[in-house]
Structures are given as C-alpha cells and as structure tokens.
C-alpha cells in the first residue's frame, strides 16, 4: 500500500490530481484529491468528496476547489470551462450506455481549456504532473464527465494522463486481505467463470485491519480447508444486474442468473454492492470505494509498467444501446 513501499524513486510524478466520478445509483458521488508523491510515500494535500449524481457529473468544480486548496495551478478548466467539457448523455444511466452522441469534441474543449497554462509556461511548476482518473465500472455519465475533465486538466498542464479501474486500485489491499485469510501470500487465484488460475501477486496491506486474525465481519480466518478462491469487487448497475471485477477483468452479472462457476467458488467480496449476489461462503470485505492514495498508487504502477497499458477512457462493460434509425441516416445537407 502507499506509504509502505518505495514507488519509482526516479522520474516519478510529484503532484497527482485524482478524480473519481464512478459510483452509481444511491452511492453516486464525485471525489477529487491532490496527492503528493515524494518517491516513496503518498500524502493528500487537499481532498473533497460530494454526494449525489450532480456532484459526479460536475466534478470539474470539485477539482478546481481542491487544486485551489492545495495551491496548485488549476491547469485548465475553471467552473464555467469545466461544465463545457461534459458531453451530452442520458440522465438515467447508472451503468448503462444509452447516451446520445456528444455534441462537441471533448478533445477540442480540453484544448481550449488549456490555453491559459500553455501560454504561461512559468505556471507549470505548480500544476499537476499526473492526472489519475477512475475509468469504471460505474455510472456512465459520471465516468464520461470525470474522464473528460481529467483529459482537459492533463492536456492543459502537459501532465501524464492515467486511467485505473476500481479493482486495480483496490487490488493490493484485497490481495493482502486474501493472503491473511488463506494464511499465505502465495498460491493462485481462480477465474470465477472459466475455472482457470493465475499466480497471486498481491502486495501491501488492507486499511483498517487490526491484526487480530479475524475478518472484517468477525469471520475466523486461515481455517483449514476454508481457503478463498480469489476476490471480487461488485459495483451497482441497473436492471437487476451488477458489475463484477476481479484480477481477470470486468463483466456484468444478472442478480437472478449468477454463473455456476461463480456460485461454486468461495470469494472475498468487496464493493458497495457486495451483498447483491447470493454467493455461498463469501467473506465480505469492508472495502467499498478506493481511496485517493489507492488510485494514485495504481496510476504509478501503470506508469511504471507494473500494470498493463489502459487508455483513460470510460470502461464500457455493455455494448452501446444507441441504434441507427430504421430508415437510415438522413442525407448530408448541401
């Protein structure tokens, strides 16, 4: 976990702006934080979390506020510019993709928003070196908003732009919690759909653990024959479904049609919707949303090549619901 393991002592970003607008449904919120990395430790200089879907969709305002609190230059959009970055989309879209096509180019908006910093190179010394954004899974509109704002700030500041998933941010803590439950940090984890295995490579420690040898809900850990097969991060969606993320990826699962392989395993289950699926023998983790430090830590791992490359774009689990008109597209105006 951040603060315990040396992170890229050479050429690392010093200032990381963290954005997260992914939580959906009744858990919708927007989070922005300014995180300082000294080459080994991560520390929060300023942070703000606002509940509600409007906060997630208006994350540019939250980001501007924390940048001002930290004394970092805003690097691009202010309140009015940030609002312009948001693309047109459905308002009832937690986890689904029924949005209209954007009416403007987010790249073009970000380019205009960055003019202030680009024309004043002397201000670059107080701007973020890296912008880390949670790309999902989660609220479709919230993800689009936070990814667009992240792109605007990164472009304006000349900063590195990095996308991470919820599971990638929570993975070190979950791997450590899994290792404590199973009595070892070695071994394998099992794919909950295919039954294939992969080496467990967890590191770090979970937040809030007291070292008592008991799980977060009083479950005895390390009992013989009671090993867990891996961890799952379950996120709320719509239409009787949830998003399930593990070390192998993300997919949508219907609450009434849980895959047999998922039911057959024993899992460490995290996420705000961790109780949504009837998983026999599940051990529930108290971890729900990644912290700013966990997101920044995952971003640094991606920059170092420890995590595979991922674009800082919304993670779409479902195919788009938009369809061409039955009569086809209208002719191009002349």
C-alpha positions as CSV (number, residue, x, y, z in Angstrom):
1,X,0.0,0.0,0.0
2,X,1.1,3.6,-0.5
3,X,3.3,4.8,2.3
4,X,4.8,1.4,2.9
5,X,6.5,0.5,-0.4
6,X,9.0,2.5,-2.4
7,X,7.4,3.8,-5.7
8,X,9.6,4.6,-8.6
9,X,12.2,6.8,-7.0
10,X,13.5,8.1,-10.3
11,X,11.4,10.3,-12.6
12,X,8.2,9.9,-10.7
13,X,5.4,12.5,-10.8
14,X,5.5,14.8,-7.8
15,X,1.9,16.0,-7.9
16,X,-1.0,13.7,-8.8
17,X,-4.6,15.0,-9.3
18,X,-7.0,12.2,-8.6
19,X,-10.6,12.2,-10.0
20,X,-13.3,9.7,-9.3
21,X,-16.9,10.1,-10.6
22,X,-17.6,6.4,-11.0
23,X,-20.0,5.5,-8.1
24,X,-23.5,5.0,-9.4
25,X,-27.1,4.9,-8.1
26,X,-27.7,5.9,-4.5
27,X,-23.9,5.8,-3.9
28,X,-23.2,8.4,-6.6
29,X,-20.6,10.9,-5.7
30,X,-17.7,12.9,-7.0
31,X,-14.2,12.9,-5.5
32,X,-11.1,14.9,-6.3
33,X,-7.8,15.0,-4.4
34,X,-4.4,16.4,-4.7
35,X,-1.9,13.8,-3.8
36,X,1.9,14.4,-3.3
37,X,4.4,11.6,-4.1
38,X,7.9,12.0,-2.7
39,X,9.3,9.0,-4.4
40,X,8.2,6.6,-1.6
41,X,5.2,7.9,0.2
42,X,1.9,9.3,-0.9
43,X,0.2,12.1,1.1
44,X,-3.1,14.0,0.5
45,X,-2.7,17.8,0.2
46,X,-6.4,18.5,-0.4
47,X,-9.5,16.4,-0.9
48,X,-13.2,16.9,-1.4
49,X,-16.0,14.4,-1.7
50,X,-19.5,15.4,-2.7
51,X,-22.5,13.0,-2.7
52,X,-25.1,12.8,-5.4
53,X,-25.1,12.3,-9.2
54,X,-24.9,16.1,-9.8
55,X,-21.6,16.1,-7.9
56,X,-20.2,13.3,-10.1
57,X,-21.3,15.0,-13.3
58,X,-19.9,18.4,-12.1
59,X,-16.6,17.0,-10.9
60,X,-14.7,19.9,-12.7
61,X,-16.0,22.2,-9.9
62,X,-14.7,19.9,-7.2
63,X,-11.4,19.5,-8.9
64,X,-11.0,23.3,-9.2
65,X,-11.7,23.6,-5.5
66,X,-9.1,21.1,-4.3
67,X,-6.5,22.5,-6.7
68,X,-7.1,25.9,-5.1
69,X,-6.9,24.4,-1.6
70,X,-3.5,22.7,-2.4
71,X,-2.1,25.9,-4.0
72,X,-1.7,24.1,-7.4
73,X,-2.5,26.0,-10.6
74,X,-5.8,24.9,-12.0
75,X,-4.1,23.9,-15.2
76,X,-7.2,24.2,-17.3
77,X,-11.0,24.4,-16.7
78,X,-12.5,26.7,-14.2
79,X,-16.2,26.3,-13.2
80,X,-17.5,27.5,-16.5
81,X,-14.9,25.8,-18.7
82,X,-15.3,22.6,-16.7
83,X,-19.0,22.5,-17.3
84,X,-18.4,22.8,-21.1
85,X,-16.3,19.6,-21.0
86,X,-19.3,17.4,-20.3
87,X,-20.7,15.6,-23.3
88,X,-24.5,15.2,-23.8
89,X,-25.8,11.9,-22.4
90,X,-28.7,10.2,-20.7
91,X,-29.5,11.2,-17.1
92,X,-30.8,7.8,-16.1
93,X,-27.8,5.8,-17.0
94,X,-26.1,4.2,-14.0
95,X,-24.0,1.5,-15.6
96,X,-25.8,1.5,-19.0
97,X,-24.9,3.1,-22.3
98,X,-28.0,4.8,-23.8
99,X,-26.4,8.2,-24.2
100,X,-26.7,10.4,-27.2
101,X,-23.7,11.1,-29.3
102,X,-21.6,14.0,-27.9
103,X,-22.5,17.3,-29.5
104,X,-18.9,18.7,-29.1
105,X,-15.4,17.2,-29.2
106,X,-14.1,16.8,-25.6
107,X,-10.6,17.0,-27.1
108,X,-11.3,20.4,-28.6
109,X,-12.9,21.6,-25.4
110,X,-9.9,20.4,-23.4
111,X,-7.5,22.1,-25.9
112,X,-9.3,25.5,-25.4
113,X,-9.4,25.0,-21.7
114,X,-5.6,24.5,-21.6
115,X,-4.7,27.8,-23.3
116,X,-4.2,29.6,-20.0
117,X,-1.5,27.3,-18.8
118,X,0.0,26.7,-22.2
119,X,0.5,30.4,-22.8
120,X,2.1,30.8,-19.3
121,X,4.9,28.3,-19.1
122,X,6.1,29.8,-15.8
123,X,2.9,28.4,-14.1
124,X,3.8,24.8,-15.0
125,X,5.8,24.4,-11.8
126,X,2.6,24.5,-9.7
127,X,0.5,22.3,-12.0
128,X,-0.2,18.5,-11.5
129,X,2.4,16.2,-13.1
130,X,-0.1,13.4,-13.4
131,X,-3.9,13.2,-13.6
132,X,-5.3,9.8,-12.4
133,X,-8.9,9.0,-13.1
134,X,-11.1,6.1,-12.3
135,X,-12.5,4.7,-15.6
136,X,-15.1,2.4,-14.1
137,X,-17.0,0.3,-13.8
138,X,-19.8,2.6,-12.7
139,X,-22.1,5.5,-13.7
140,X,-21.9,6.1,-17.4
141,X,-22.4,9.9,-17.2
142,X,-20.2,10.2,-14.2
143,X,-17.4,8.3,-15.9
144,X,-17.7,10.4,-19.1
145,X,-17.6,13.6,-17.0
146,X,-14.6,12.7,-14.9
147,X,-12.6,11.3,-17.9
148,X,-13.3,14.4,-20.0
149,X,-12.3,16.7,-17.1
150,X,-9.2,14.6,-16.5
151,X,-8.2,14.9,-20.2
152,X,-8.7,18.6,-20.0
153,X,-6.5,19.1,-17.0
154,X,-3.8,16.8,-18.3
155,X,-3.7,18.5,-21.7
156,X,-3.6,22.0,-20.2
157,X,-0.9,21.1,-17.7
158,X,1.1,18.9,-20.0
159,X,0.7,16.2,-17.4
160,X,0.5,12.4,-17.8
161,X,-3.0,11.1,-18.0
162,X,-3.6,7.7,-16.4
163,X,-6.8,5.6,-16.1
164,X,-7.3,2.9,-13.5
165,X,-10.3,0.7,-12.6
166,X,-11.8,0.3,-9.2
167,X,-10.4,-3.2,-8.9
168,X,-6.9,-2.2,-9.9
169,X,-6.9,0.5,-7.2
170,X,-8.3,-1.9,-4.5
171,X,-6.2,-4.9,-5.6
172,X,-3.2,-4.6,-3.2
173,X,-5.5,-4.3,-0.2
174,X,-7.7,-7.1,-1.4
175,X,-4.7,-9.4,-2.2
176,X,-3.3,-8.7,1.3
177,X,-6.6,-9.4,2.9
178,X,-7.0,-12.6,0.9
179,X,-3.5,-13.7,1.9
180,X,-4.3,-13.2,5.5
181,X,-7.4,-15.3,5.2
182,X,-5.7,-18.1,3.4
183,X,-2.6,-17.9,5.6
184,X,-0.2,-17.2,2.8
185,X,0.6,-14.6,0.2
186,X,1.5,-17.2,-2.4
187,X,-0.6,-19.6,-4.5
188,X,-3.1,-19.0,-7.2
189,X,-6.5,-17.3,-7.7
190,X,-9.3,-18.9,-9.8
191,X,-11.2,-17.3,-12.6
192,X,-14.8,-17.3,-11.4
193,X,-16.2,-18.0,-14.9
194,X,-13.8,-20.3,-16.6
195,X,-12.1,-22.0,-13.6
196,X,-8.6,-21.1,-15.0
197,X,-6.0,-20.0,-12.5
198,X,-3.3,-17.3,-12.3
199,X,-0.5,-16.7,-9.8
200,X,-1.4,-14.4,-6.9
201,X,0.8,-11.4,-6.8
202,X,-0.7,-9.3,-4.0
203,X,1.3,-6.8,-2.0
204,X,0.7,-4.3,0.7
205,X,-1.9,-4.3,3.4
206,X,-5.6,-3.6,3.8
207,X,-6.8,-0.5,5.5
208,X,-8.5,-0.8,8.9
209,X,-7.2,-4.2,9.8
210,X,-6.3,-4.8,13.4
211,X,-4.1,-7.9,13.0
212,X,-6.4,-10.0,15.1
213,X,-6.6,-12.8,12.6
214,X,-10.3,-12.3,12.1
215,X,-12.1,-11.0,9.0
216,X,-13.8,-7.6,8.8
217,X,-17.1,-9.1,10.0
218,X,-15.7,-11.4,12.6
219,X,-15.2,-14.4,10.4
220,X,-12.4,-16.6,11.5
221,X,-9.5,-16.5,9.0
222,X,-7.0,-19.1,7.9
223,X,-9.1,-22.1,8.9
224,X,-8.0,-25.4,7.4
225,X,-10.0,-26.2,4.3
226,X,-11.6,-22.8,4.2
227,X,-9.4,-21.1,1.7
228,X,-10.8,-18.5,-0.7
229,X,-10.5,-18.7,-4.4
230,X,-10.0,-15.0,-5.1
231,X,-11.5,-11.6,-4.7
232,X,-14.4,-9.8,-6.4
233,X,-15.4,-6.1,-6.5
234,X,-19.1,-5.8,-7.0
235,X,-20.5,-2.5,-8.2
236,X,-24.1,-1.4,-8.6
237,X,-25.6,-1.3,-12.1
238,X,-29.2,-1.1,-13.3
239,X,-31.9,-3.6,-14.4
240,X,-31.2,-6.2,-11.8
241,X,-27.5,-6.5,-12.6
242,X,-24.2,-5.7,-11.0
243,X,-20.7,-5.3,-12.4
244,X,-18.2,-7.8,-11.1
245,X,-14.5,-7.1,-11.4
246,X,-11.6,-9.4,-10.4
247,X,-8.0,-9.8,-11.5
248,X,-9.1,-11.1,-14.9
249,X,-11.4,-8.2,-15.9
250,X,-14.9,-6.9,-15.6
251,X,-18.3,-8.2,-16.7
252,X,-22.0,-7.7,-16.0
253,X,-23.8,-10.3,-14.0
254,X,-27.6,-10.6,-13.6
255,X,-28.6,-10.9,-9.9
256,X,-31.0,-13.7,-10.8
257,X,-28.7,-15.6,-13.1
258,X,-25.3,-15.9,-11.3
259,X,-22.9,-18.1,-13.4
260,X,-22.5,-21.6,-11.8
261,X,-18.7,-21.2,-11.6
262,X,-19.2,-18.1,-9.5
263,X,-21.5,-19.9,-7.2
264,X,-19.2,-22.8,-6.9
265,X,-16.3,-20.8,-5.5
266,X,-15.6,-19.0,-2.2
267,X,-14.7,-15.4,-2.6
268,X,-13.5,-12.3,-0.7
269,X,-16.2,-9.8,-1.8
270,X,-15.8,-6.1,-1.8
271,X,-17.6,-3.1,-3.3
272,X,-20.7,-1.2,-2.3
273,X,-23.0,-3.9,-3.9
274,X,-21.0,-6.8,-2.3
275,X,-24.2,-8.3,-0.8
276,X,-26.2,-8.3,-4.1
277,X,-25.2,-11.8,-5.3
278,X,-26.1,-15.0,-3.4
279,X,-22.5,-16.3,-3.1
280,X,-22.2,-19.3,-0.7
281,X,-19.4,-19.0,1.8
282,X,-18.5,-15.5,0.8
283,X,-16.3,-13.4,3.1
284,X,-17.3,-9.7,3.0
285,X,-14.6,-7.1,3.0
286,X,-15.2,-3.6,4.3
287,X,-13.6,-2.1,1.3
288,X,-16.1,-0.4,-1.0
289,X,-14.5,2.5,-2.9
290,X,-10.8,3.1,-3.5
291,X,-9.2,5.9,-1.6
292,X,-7.3,8.7,-3.3
293,X,-4.0,7.2,-2.3
294,X,-5.0,3.8,-3.7
295,X,-6.0,5.3,-7.0
296,X,-2.7,7.3,-7.2
297,X,-0.8,4.1,-6.3
298,X,-2.4,2.2,-9.1
299,X,-1.6,5.1,-11.5
300,X,2.0,5.0,-10.5
301,X,2.1,1.2,-11.1
302,X,0.6,1.8,-14.6
303,X,3.2,4.4,-15.4
304,X,6.0,2.0,-14.2
305,X,4.6,-0.8,-16.4
306,X,3.6,-3.0,-13.5
307,X,0.0,-2.8,-14.7
308,X,-0.7,-3.2,-18.5
309,X,-1.5,-0.2,-20.6
310,X,-5.0,1.2,-20.4
311,X,-6.5,4.3,-22.0
312,X,-8.0,6.9,-19.7
313,X,-11.5,6.3,-21.3
314,X,-14.7,5.1,-19.7
315,X,-14.8,1.4,-19.2
316,X,-17.9,0.2,-21.0
317,X,-19.0,-3.2,-19.9
318,X,-22.1,-3.3,-22.0
319,X,-22.4,-2.6,-25.8
320,X,-24.0,0.8,-26.7
321,X,-27.8,0.9,-26.7
322,X,-27.9,3.6,-29.4
323,X,-29.1,2.2,-32.8
324,X,-29.4,3.6,-36.3
325,X,-32.8,4.8,-37.3
326,X,-34.9,2.2,-39.2
327,X,-35.0,4.4,-42.2
328,X,-31.2,5.0,-42.1
329,X,-29.3,8.3,-41.6
330,X,-30.5,11.4,-43.2
331,X,-28.7,12.7,-46.3
332,X,-25.8,15.1,-45.7
333,X,-27.0,18.7,-46.0
334,X,-25.9,20.5,-49.1
